[in-house]
């Protein structure tokens, strides 16, 4: 496994984590294959599901960079 650290992280994953100002950090597990494969555990100061506005839908279908043969 490879790990990359940027910023402060809690001593244990999936637990309550607060800022120095005693505000919650919100955890998000992000990966392109669900719970399989490479993923990132992200911590946000705002909920990652917070909606600011709703616009026109965009196609975000992944494109194949290299065709496997």
Secondary structure, DSSP 8 states (H G I E B T S, - for coil): ------S---SSTTS--B-TTS-B-EEEEEESSTTSSSEEEEEESS-TT---------------SS---
